[in-house]
Amino acid sequence: MSISLLFFAPILLIGVGYYFDYKDNPAVFMSNLKGGMLYFLALFLFIAIQKVVFGVGLLLLVLQVAVFIIGSFLIKFLIQKGK
């Protein structure tokens, strides 16, 4: 199996999922998209500052991103479970 297929197949599936989500409710989709872009921008700035200012290694930055994303999903789950 080609590496490009492994890379592009999930992107294509995400795109199809977002298309059907947009068809279902465009207002909620745009709100979620804005929140996701803000989340990505904050994460990108956080990583860029660490890389430029502190010289943190790439492997450690990748690990931090993974822990940050998992932690964010856990917090979101716990908040939604409480409601």
LOKE-113303 format. One record per residue: x, y, z of N, C-alpha, C, CB in turn; residue number from 1. Coordinates in steps of 0.001 Angstrom, whole numbers. Glycine has a CB too. Example, Ala and Ser with C-alpha at 12.3 -4.5 7.8 and 13.67 -1.06 7.14 Angstrom:
SITE | n.xx | n.yy | n.zz | ca.xx | ca.yy | ca.zz | c.xx | c.yy | c.zz | cb.xx | cb.yy | cb.zz | n
SITE | 13190 | -5690 | 7800 | 12300 | -4500 | 7800 | 13200 | -3300 | 7800 | 11308 | -4473 | 9046 | 1;
SITE | 12850 | -2250 | 7080 | 13670 | -1060 | 7140 | 12900 | 30 | 7870 | 14084 | -598 | 5725 | 2;
end
This chain:
SITE | n.xx | n.yy | n.zz | ca.xx | ca.yy | ca.zz | c.xx | c.yy | c.zz | cb.xx | cb.yy | cb.zz | n
SITE | 851 | -1175 | 0 | 0 | 0 | 0 | 895 | 1237 | 0 | -967 | -1 | 1227 | 1;
SITE | 544 | 2164 | -807 | 1336 | 3375 | -957 | 1155 | 4291 | 252 | 949 | 4110 | -2248 | 2;
SITE | 2213 | 4993 | 577 | 2166 | 5923 | 1706 | 1244 | 7091 | 1399 | 3572 | 6435 | 2047 | 3;
SITE | 1168 | 7496 | 130 | 295 | 8613 | -215 | -1167 | 8234 | -12 | 534 | 9057 | -1666 | 4;
SITE | -1523 | 6977 | -292 | -2893 | 6525 | -55 | -3217 | 6546 | 1432 | -3102 | 5115 | -624 | 5;
SITE | -2261 | 6151 | 2261 | -2467 | 6192 | 3709 | -2616 | 7622 | 4212 | -1309 | 5508 | 4429 | 6;
SITE | -2002 | 8576 | 3523 | -2078 | 9969 | 3933 | -3362 | 10636 | 3450 | -875 | 10729 | 3414 | 7;
SITE | -3730 | 10404 | 2190 | -4854 | 11132 | 1607 | -6219 | 10506 | 1884 | -4660 | 11238 | 137 | 8;
SITE | -6296 | 9220 | 2161 | -7593 | 8573 | 2411 | -8287 | 9165 | 3643 | -7404 | 7055 | 2596 | 9;
SITE | -7614 | 9335 | 4779 | -8301 | 9951 | 5928 | -8724 | 11391 | 5664 | -7404 | 9911 | 7149 | 10;
SITE | -7912 | 12137 | 4920 | -8285 | 13511 | 4589 | -9541 | 13524 | 3742 | -7141 | 14226 | 3854 | 11;
SITE | -9641 | 12622 | 2780 | -10830 | 12528 | 1941 | -12053 | 12149 | 2769 | -10614 | 11508 | 821 | 12;
SITE | -11902 | 11201 | 3683 | -13029 | 10793 | 4525 | -13469 | 11915 | 5456 | -12659 | 9560 | 5342 | 13;
SITE | -12541 | 12678 | 5979 | -12895 | 13820 | 6822 | -13665 | 14849 | 6006 | -11631 | 14458 | 7443 | 14;
SITE | -13199 | 15091 | 4787 | -13895 | 16033 | 3908 | -15316 | 15604 | 3599 | -13133 | 16198 | 2623 | 15;
SITE | -15523 | 14326 | 3337 | -16869 | 13805 | 3068 | -17745 | 13947 | 4307 | -16806 | 12323 | 2621 | 16;
SITE | -17190 | 13646 | 5472 | -17945 | 13791 | 6717 | -18361 | 15224 | 6976 | -17130 | 13285 | 7880 | 17;
SITE | -17453 | 16156 | 6742 | -17798 | 17564 | 6934 | -18852 | 18020 | 5929 | -16548 | 18437 | 6813 | 18;
SITE | -18793 | 17507 | 4699 | -19799 | 17870 | 3700 | -21188 | 17458 | 4176 | -19481 | 17210 | 2339 | 19;
SITE | -21312 | 16229 | 4651 | -22625 | 15765 | 5120 | -23057 | 16497 | 6391 | -22594 | 14251 | 5377 | 20;
SITE | -22101 | 16865 | 7236 | -22416 | 17649 | 8427 | -22888 | 19039 | 8026 | -21192 | 17744 | 9359 | 21;
SITE | -22272 | 19621 | 7007 | -22680 | 20948 | 6520 | -24084 | 20889 | 5929 | -21677 | 21476 | 5463 | 22;
SITE | -24380 | 19817 | 5191 | -25720 | 19679 | 4615 | -26772 | 19556 | 5703 | -25784 | 18465 | 3688 | 23;
SITE | -26417 | 18931 | 6804 | -27369 | 18712 | 7891 | -27731 | 20022 | 8583 | -26795 | 17725 | 8908 | 24;
SITE | -26722 | 20834 | 8943 | -26979 | 22090 | 9647 | -25822 | 23059 | 9400 | -27173 | 21842 | 11172 | 25;
SITE | -25952 | 23954 | 8404 | -24838 | 24852 | 8057 | -24418 | 25803 | 9185 | -25215 | 25664 | 6853 | 26;
SITE | -25363 | 26273 | 10000 | -25018 | 27218 | 11068 | -24131 | 26560 | 12121 | -26290 | 27771 | 11726 | 27;
SITE | -24489 | 25366 | 12529 | -23689 | 24640 | 13524 | -22330 | 24281 | 12925 | -24432 | 23354 | 14006 | 28;
SITE | -22320 | 23906 | 11656 | -21066 | 23559 | 10987 | -20104 | 24742 | 10987 | -21334 | 23099 | 9548 | 29;
SITE | -20583 | 25922 | 10623 | -19721 | 27105 | 10576 | -19231 | 27478 | 11981 | -20474 | 28295 | 9939 | 30;
SITE | -20084 | 27321 | 12978 | -19681 | 27591 | 14352 | -18582 | 26619 | 14790 | -20893 | 27492 | 15298 | 31;
SITE | -18759 | 25337 | 14483 | -17753 | 24338 | 14827 | -16452 | 24573 | 14071 | -18278 | 22939 | 14536 | 32;
SITE | -16568 | 25006 | 12808 | -15382 | 25267 | 12007 | -14585 | 26440 | 12573 | -15772 | 25545 | 10556 | 33;
SITE | -15276 | 27492 | 12989 | -14599 | 28642 | 13595 | -13915 | 28239 | 14900 | -15600 | 29787 | 13850 | 34;
SITE | -14598 | 27457 | 15717 | -13995 | 26981 | 16967 | -12794 | 26095 | 16719 | -15016 | 26229 | 17791 | 35;
SITE | -12887 | 25231 | 15724 | -11769 | 24356 | 15384 | -10568 | 25120 | 14862 | -12201 | 23345 | 14363 | 36;
SITE | -10825 | 26150 | 14060 | -9724 | 26959 | 13544 | -9060 | 27756 | 14664 | -10225 | 27906 | 12446 | 37;
SITE | -9846 | 28240 | 15606 | -9278 | 28955 | 16757 | -8432 | 28004 | 17614 | -10407 | 29591 | 17613 | 38;
SITE | -8926 | 26796 | 17813 | -8202 | 25764 | 18556 | -6872 | 25458 | 17864 | -9058 | 24476 | 18683 | 39;
SITE | -6916 | 25280 | 16529 | -5704 | 24986 | 15771 | -4718 | 26141 | 15836 | -6048 | 24676 | 14319 | 40;
SITE | -5200 | 27370 | 15715 | -4326 | 28535 | 15764 | -3640 | 28654 | 17127 | -5123 | 29806 | 15461 | 41;
SITE | -4394 | 28449 | 18192 | -3810 | 28513 | 19535 | -2764 | 27418 | 19720 | -4907 | 28385 | 20608 | 42;
SITE | -3062 | 26222 | 19253 | -2109 | 25115 | 19367 | -861 | 25386 | 18535 | -2761 | 23795 | 18926 | 43;
SITE | -1047 | 25917 | 17322 | 86 | 26227 | 16454 | 978 | 27308 | 17072 | -410 | 26678 | 15076 | 44;
SITE | 377 | 28351 | 17624 | 1164 | 29403 | 18269 | 1925 | 28873 | 19482 | 257 | 30557 | 18689 | 45;
SITE | 1267 | 28032 | 20262 | 1890 | 27417 | 21428 | 3132 | 26615 | 21024 | 884 | 26510 | 22156 | 46;
SITE | 3009 | 25826 | 19971 | 4112 | 24991 | 19497 | 5216 | 25857 | 18881 | 3602 | 23959 | 18468 | 47;
SITE | 4828 | 26864 | 18087 | 5825 | 27723 | 17446 | 6647 | 28489 | 18479 | 5144 | 28704 | 16490 | 48;
SITE | 5994 | 28974 | 19514 | 6720 | 29698 | 20571 | 7706 | 28771 | 21259 | 5738 | 30293 | 21607 | 49;
SITE | 7293 | 27561 | 21544 | 8203 | 26617 | 22202 | 9392 | 26284 | 21312 | 7460 | 25332 | 22580 | 50;
SITE | 9130 | 26115 | 20018 | 10209 | 25742 | 19101 | 11199 | 26890 | 18916 | 9632 | 25323 | 17743 | 51;
SITE | 10694 | 28107 | 18721 | 11569 | 29248 | 18432 | 12240 | 29777 | 19696 | 10772 | 30368 | 17761 | 52;
SITE | 11462 | 30001 | 20730 | 12006 | 30648 | 21932 | 12820 | 29677 | 22781 | 10874 | 31240 | 22770 | 53;
SITE | 12283 | 28490 | 23000 | 12937 | 27560 | 23918 | 13744 | 26465 | 23238 | 11919 | 26933 | 24788 | 54;
SITE | 13602 | 26312 | 21911 | 14373 | 25307 | 21185 | 14002 | 23880 | 21548 | 15829 | 25514 | 21435 | 55;
SITE | 12729 | 23633 | 21804 | 12274 | 22296 | 22174 | 12354 | 21390 | 20948 | 10820 | 22333 | 22746 | 56;
SITE | 12740 | 20138 | 21151 | 12888 | 19181 | 20059 | 11555 | 18809 | 19426 | 13577 | 17935 | 20556 | 57;
SITE | 11622 | 18386 | 18172 | 10427 | 18070 | 17404 | 9643 | 16899 | 18002 | 10805 | 17756 | 15974 | 58;
SITE | 10330 | 15877 | 18452 | 9645 | 14720 | 19026 | 8868 | 15096 | 20290 | 10654 | 13615 | 19342 | 59;
SITE | 9456 | 15925 | 21110 | 8774 | 16375 | 22322 | 7568 | 17244 | 21974 | 9743 | 17151 | 23229 | 60;
SITE | 7679 | 18060 | 20934 | 6547 | 18888 | 20505 | 5391 | 18025 | 19994 | 6991 | 19872 | 19410 | 61;
SITE | 5710 | 16989 | 19238 | 4674 | 16078 | 18747 | 3980 | 15395 | 19916 | 5278 | 15026 | 17791 | 62;
SITE | 4738 | 14961 | 20896 | 4161 | 14337 | 22088 | 3266 | 15314 | 22840 | 5268 | 13821 | 23012 | 63;
SITE | 3692 | 16568 | 22949 | 2877 | 17579 | 23626 | 1566 | 17823 | 22892 | 3652 | 18887 | 23751 | 64;
SITE | 1613 | 17859 | 21557 | 390 | 18055 | 20775 | -566 | 16895 | 21012 | 713 | 18189 | 19267 | 65;
SITE | -40 | 15670 | 21012 | -887 | 14502 | 21234 | -1538 | 14552 | 22610 | -74 | 13217 | 21084 | 66;
SITE | -775 | 14865 | 23630 | -1317 | 14940 | 24993 | -2330 | 16081 | 25102 | -177 | 15135 | 26023 | 67;
SITE | -2046 | 17208 | 24457 | -2947 | 18354 | 24482 | -4289 | 18015 | 23822 | -2296 | 19555 | 23778 | 68;
SITE | -4258 | 17330 | 22688 | -5491 | 16965 | 21991 | -6287 | 15959 | 22806 | -5178 | 16392 | 20600 | 69;
SITE | -5626 | 14949 | 23336 | -6320 | 13955 | 24158 | -6914 | 14613 | 25398 | -5360 | 12818 | 24565 | 70;
SITE | -6156 | 15487 | 26033 | -6663 | 16207 | 27205 | -7858 | 17086 | 26863 | -5562 | 17057 | 27814 | 71;
SITE | -7811 | 17741 | 25716 | -8936 | 18580 | 25290 | -10198 | 17761 | 25075 | -8585 | 19326 | 24010 | 72;
SITE | -10046 | 16615 | 24414 | -11209 | 15752 | 24203 | -11749 | 15209 | 25520 | -10848 | 14595 | 23274 | 73;
SITE | -10863 | 14895 | 26456 | -11295 | 14403 | 27759 | -12071 | 15482 | 28511 | -10087 | 13940 | 28587 | 74;
SITE | -11565 | 16710 | 28485 | -12273 | 17809 | 29154 | -13633 | 18047 | 28512 | -11436 | 19098 | 29107 | 75;
SITE | -13674 | 18020 | 27175 | -14944 | 18215 | 26471 | -15930 | 17102 | 26840 | -14717 | 18250 | 24936 | 76;
SITE | -15454 | 15868 | 26905 | -16305 | 14742 | 27279 | -16855 | 14908 | 28693 | -15528 | 13431 | 27169 | 77;
SITE | -15996 | 15302 | 29623 | -16437 | 15448 | 31008 | -17439 | 16597 | 31164 | -15231 | 15678 | 31921 | 78;
SITE | -17241 | 17666 | 30392 | -18190 | 18786 | 30450 | -19531 | 18372 | 29879 | -17645 | 20006 | 29688 | 79;
SITE | -19520 | 17669 | 28744 | -20786 | 17243 | 28134 | -21474 | 16160 | 28954 | -20545 | 16738 | 26716 | 80;
SITE | -20695 | 15348 | 29645 | -21289 | 14308 | 30505 | -22008 | 14933 | 31688 | -20207 | 13329 | 31006 | 81;
SITE | -21473 | 16058 | 32179 | -22078 | 16746 | 33324 | -23383 | 17445 | 32992 | -21117 | 17745 | 33877 | 82;
SITE | -23614 | 17752 | 31724 | -24840 | 18482 | 31339 | -26019 | 17572 | 31195 | -24634 | 19227 | 30046 | 83;
end
